[in-house]
């Protein structure tokens, strides 16, 4: 598959004092018309609960690359089941150091979805030990920092890991949509860490999705993230070029896919200030957010929260139709903090969470105090003096938790 690559002519960065939003790109390095075509595939395992395949990605080192993926659905897990109505679909995008995870695809297949989980490092996991990977013939760029950042130094974009990662997520979607058992009107994408970063861009480029859940990953990485050293090495001009082309902050403003942001207060890679700027950048679609006190960072703990599946079901019109709660931004007045909540099930509990004074945003200690809910207004006393970050959390009777946006003083 030959894919035409468009070199972006991007607008400069526009920084607003309150939201730090950036201008939308004038063009994109991803040709959606090309990427919307289902890629050529080779089945490696076509029988059994978990299928394996490779599909054709963008050119790399002068020839089309190959991408390894696992595929599972309710029908592959239980082939004796009566032929179903069509299944909703989900694309699963791993994070740094990850690969195509069988367990992740199986989790979604058991939930009733047709799931595809691809490897974004030119590898495939070994069957005997998923922690070991083997380079596949014609695999794309690896997922190390040089391929993510340093390749911006060259005018050749075909060796840029972000270009391939986003393209391979969209191509996986196109492949999923070509399968006869998949409901073309009900597909979602979710990703962990660098996969969350990739999900932010994929959902902004590919509007065919009906729901997106980026976990941890976000944009504004040049403003605060664990990769500030990489941008220092690039210098201001190359950093600007990287941000315009590959930072989610340059793409989220055009996202029309309902999106659910999920992160922890102390994430080492994606701090809350950059995370909230990414959340604020989305203005054209429904959105929700779940911030958890000291949420651990990892693949298993990243795909584990039940709220991910509930959000996707909600947006795809699956299940009982009971939406997750939502909570507006906190308002501080007269020594109290309030927000309005919307919920389809009774609220079980609410809490007010605030950061104690300190320096680094993601190294703070946090305190949580009970909040009251009356007439769909959640209320708590103001944070202790010196606190400069706070938010509410609301939990319904399913133990499904969401938060308000995080407020910064």
Secondary structure, 3 states (H helix, E strand, C coil): CCCCCCCCCCCCCCCCCCCCCCCCCCCCCCCHHHHCCCCCEEEEECCCCCEEEEEEEEEECCEEEEEEEEEECHHHHCCCCCCCCCEEEEEEECCCCCCCCHHHHHHHHHCCEEEEEECCCCEEECCCCCCCEEECCCECCCCCHHHHCHHHHCCCHHHCHHHHHHHHHHHHHHHHHHCCCEEEEEEEEEEECHHHHHHHHHHHHCCCCCEEEEECCCCCCCCCCCCHHHHHHHHHHHHHHHHHHHCHHHCHHHCCCCEEEEEECCCCCCCHHHHHHHHHHCCCCCEEEEEECCCCCCHHHHHHCHHHHHHHHHHHCCCCCCCCCEECCCEEECCEEEEEEECCCCEEEEEEEEECCCCCHHHCCEEEEECEEECCEEEEECCCCCCCEEEEEEEECCCCEEECCCEEC
